[in-house]
């Protein structure tokens, strides 16, 4: 496991696209997944952003990214946007593990690496993450690392469009100090 380099882009993109097509069932949606196509601009180029990868036999099998991005409303609920300091929030993205490599601690190790990266930056005072509750084990995994701020399965977000294929749960994660 390590920070991604330019040579990892194709493998990381493959993990991400396979996940949105196979696991999420809706495929690539440009409105929500444009970072997958341009990993360099979103994760490698900005100083306070990063992408971590895990490899097995020379192939990328898992990813996790950090972006300096405060949630905004819309599309996120106003309560979620208000919980974070503008410009000082890190968001976790694309914590994906290929199915044959799951349940081996890769996601936890990648998230720990992301949180360590965030803690090393003076800029960040909060960490935001959202997940689709239909992903098996996702809500339980993230609940062990932070607090649920808003669960769209229970309290419907007035900005949510009924045609979106998500059941989003929003979290504030803990920064290790």
PEZIMO-V185504 format. One record per residue. N is the residue number from 1. SS is DSSP state (H for helix, E for strand, C for the rest). PSI is psi in whole degrees, 0 to 359 (NA if undefined). D_LAST is the distance of its C-alpha to the last C-alpha in Angstrom with 2 decimals. Layout:
n->N ss->SS psi->PSI d_last->D_LAST
n->N ss->SS psi->PSI d_last->D_LAST
This chain:
n->1 ss->C psi->138 d_last->21.65
n->2 ss->E psi->170 d_last->20.80
n->3 ss->E psi->140 d_last->20.51
n->4 ss->C psi->152 d_last->23.85
n->5 ss->C psi->166 d_last->26.63
n->6 ss->H psi->325 d_last->29.79
n->7 ss->H psi->349 d_last->31.68
n->8 ss->H psi->352 d_last->29.45
n->9 ss->H psi->310 d_last->30.32
n->10 ss->H psi->316 d_last->33.40
n->11 ss->H psi->319 d_last->31.87
n->12 ss->H psi->315 d_last->28.79
n->13 ss->H psi->320 d_last->31.18
n->14 ss->H psi->315 d_last->33.36
n->15 ss->H psi->314 d_last->30.64
n->16 ss->H psi->312 d_last->29.75
n->17 ss->H psi->319 d_last->33.40
n->18 ss->H psi->322 d_last->34.39
n->19 ss->H psi->313 d_last->31.73
n->20 ss->H psi->331 d_last->32.87
n->21 ss->H psi->310 d_last->36.49
n->22 ss->H psi->309 d_last->36.47
n->23 ss->H psi->323 d_last->33.69
n->24 ss->C psi->337 d_last->33.68
n->25 ss->C psi->0 d_last->37.44
n->26 ss->C psi->347 d_last->37.71
n->27 ss->C psi->188 d_last->37.13
n->28 ss->C psi->126 d_last->35.95
n->29 ss->C psi->107 d_last->35.89
n->30 ss->H psi->325 d_last->35.71
n->31 ss->H psi->326 d_last->34.43
n->32 ss->H psi->344 d_last->31.24
n->33 ss->H psi->20 d_last->30.99
n->34 ss->H psi->334 d_last->31.99
n->35 ss->H psi->332 d_last->28.78
n->36 ss->H psi->325 d_last->30.05
n->37 ss->H psi->327 d_last->33.10
n->38 ss->C psi->61 d_last->31.37
n->39 ss->H psi->323 d_last->28.20
n->40 ss->H psi->310 d_last->28.42
n->41 ss->H psi->327 d_last->28.41
n->42 ss->H psi->328 d_last->25.69
n->43 ss->H psi->321 d_last->23.19
n->44 ss->H psi->322 d_last->24.32
n->45 ss->C psi->313 d_last->25.68
n->46 ss->C psi->136 d_last->23.09
n->47 ss->C psi->321 d_last->20.54
n->48 ss->C psi->13 d_last->17.51
n->49 ss->C psi->159 d_last->18.82
n->50 ss->E psi->166 d_last->19.15
n->51 ss->E psi->132 d_last->20.80
n->52 ss->E psi->146 d_last->20.13
n->53 ss->E psi->153 d_last->23.15
n->54 ss->E psi->137 d_last->24.17
n->55 ss->E psi->151 d_last->27.65
n->56 ss->E psi->124 d_last->30.34
n->57 ss->C psi->40 d_last->33.59
n->58 ss->C psi->3 d_last->32.90
n->59 ss->E psi->141 d_last->32.34
n->60 ss->E psi->127 d_last->29.27
n->61 ss->E psi->353 d_last->28.75
n->62 ss->E psi->152 d_last->25.42
n->63 ss->E psi->158 d_last->23.39
n->64 ss->E psi->131 d_last->20.20
n->65 ss->E psi->154 d_last->19.68
n->66 ss->E psi->131 d_last->17.34
n->67 ss->E psi->139 d_last->19.16
n->68 ss->E psi->92 d_last->18.43
n->69 ss->C psi->115 d_last->20.51
n->70 ss->C psi->132 d_last->20.46
n->71 ss->C psi->142 d_last->22.69
n->72 ss->C psi->156 d_last->26.05
n->73 ss->C psi->130 d_last->28.87
n->74 ss->C psi->167 d_last->31.15
n->75 ss->C psi->346 d_last->30.64
n->76 ss->C psi->156 d_last->27.63
n->77 ss->C psi->146 d_last->28.23
n->78 ss->H psi->322 d_last->27.97
n->79 ss->H psi->321 d_last->25.62
n->80 ss->H psi->312 d_last->23.08
n->81 ss->H psi->321 d_last->23.50
n->82 ss->H psi->343 d_last->23.19
n->83 ss->C psi->353 d_last->19.80
n->84 ss->C psi->148 d_last->18.08
n->85 ss->C psi->123 d_last->18.19
n->86 ss->C psi->129 d_last->20.76
n->87 ss->C psi->356 d_last->19.77
n->88 ss->C psi->20 d_last->16.01
n->89 ss->E psi->133 d_last->15.60
n->90 ss->E psi->141 d_last->15.02
n->91 ss->E psi->138 d_last->17.32
n->92 ss->E psi->139 d_last->17.61
n->93 ss->E psi->154 d_last->21.21
n->94 ss->E psi->46 d_last->23.61
n->95 ss->E psi->92 d_last->21.82
n->96 ss->E psi->139 d_last->25.18
n->97 ss->E psi->132 d_last->26.54
n->98 ss->C psi->142 d_last->30.25
n->99 ss->H psi->320 d_last->31.88
n->100 ss->H psi->355 d_last->33.07
n->101 ss->H psi->8 d_last->29.55
n->102 ss->C psi->162 d_last->27.89
n->103 ss->C psi->31 d_last->26.77
n->104 ss->C psi->9 d_last->25.62
n->105 ss->C psi->4 d_last->21.84
n->106 ss->H psi->314 d_last->21.86
n->107 ss->H psi->315 d_last->20.38
n->108 ss->H psi->318 d_last->17.43
n->109 ss->H psi->320 d_last->16.91
n->110 ss->H psi->318 d_last->17.33
n->111 ss->H psi->319 d_last->14.90
n->112 ss->H psi->319 d_last->12.20
n->113 ss->H psi->318 d_last->13.29
n->114 ss->H psi->314 d_last->13.23
n->115 ss->H psi->324 d_last->9.72
n->116 ss->H psi->319 d_last->8.74
n->117 ss->H psi->314 d_last->11.28
n->118 ss->H psi->315 d_last->10.08
n->119 ss->H psi->333 d_last->6.59
n->120 ss->C psi->356 d_last->9.06
n->121 ss->C psi->124 d_last->11.23
n->122 ss->C psi->335 d_last->11.53
n->123 ss->C psi->324 d_last->13.87
n->124 ss->C psi->130 d_last->11.88
n->125 ss->C psi->351 d_last->11.00
n->126 ss->E psi->160 d_last->12.02
n->127 ss->E psi->126 d_last->12.99
n->128 ss->E psi->147 d_last->16.59
n->129 ss->E psi->144 d_last->18.69
n->130 ss->E psi->152 d_last->22.23
n->131 ss->E psi->157 d_last->24.26
n->132 ss->E psi->120 d_last->27.91
n->133 ss->C psi->343 d_last->28.48
n->134 ss->C psi->350 d_last->31.50
n->135 ss->C psi->119 d_last->29.43
n->136 ss->C psi->127 d_last->29.67
n->137 ss->C psi->354 d_last->26.51
n->138 ss->H psi->310 d_last->24.37
n->139 ss->H psi->319 d_last->23.77
n->140 ss->H psi->317 d_last->23.02
n->141 ss->H psi->309 d_last->20.59
n->142 ss->H psi->330 d_last->18.57
n->143 ss->H psi->332 d_last->18.93
n->144 ss->C psi->351 d_last->16.95
n->145 ss->C psi->359 d_last->13.89
n->146 ss->E psi->197 d_last->14.38
n->147 ss->E psi->141 d_last->17.18
n->148 ss->E psi->127 d_last->20.58
n->149 ss->E psi->324 d_last->21.42
n->150 ss->E psi->131 d_last->24.93
n->151 ss->E psi->108 d_last->27.19
n->152 ss->C psi->348 d_last->30.19
n->153 ss->C psi->333 d_last->32.15
n->154 ss->C psi->306 d_last->32.37
n->155 ss->C psi->107 d_last->32.29
n->156 ss->C psi->131 d_last->33.99
n->157 ss->C psi->128 d_last->32.64
n->158 ss->C psi->344 d_last->35.55
n->159 ss->C psi->353 d_last->34.70
n->160 ss->C psi->134 d_last->34.80
n->161 ss->C psi->132 d_last->37.91
n->162 ss->C psi->344 d_last->39.65
n->163 ss->C psi->359 d_last->40.45
n->164 ss->C psi->134 d_last->36.82
n->165 ss->C psi->42 d_last->36.22
n->166 ss->C psi->154 d_last->32.74
n->167 ss->C psi->84 d_last->31.37
n->168 ss->E psi->136 d_last->28.03
n->169 ss->E psi->128 d_last->25.11
n->170 ss->E psi->136 d_last->22.29
n->171 ss->E psi->151 d_last->18.65
n->172 ss->E psi->122 d_last->15.44
n->173 ss->E psi->160 d_last->12.60
n->174 ss->C psi->134 d_last->9.11
n->175 ss->C psi->124 d_last->6.30
n->176 ss->C psi->137 d_last->3.80
n->177 ss->C psi->NA d_last->0.00
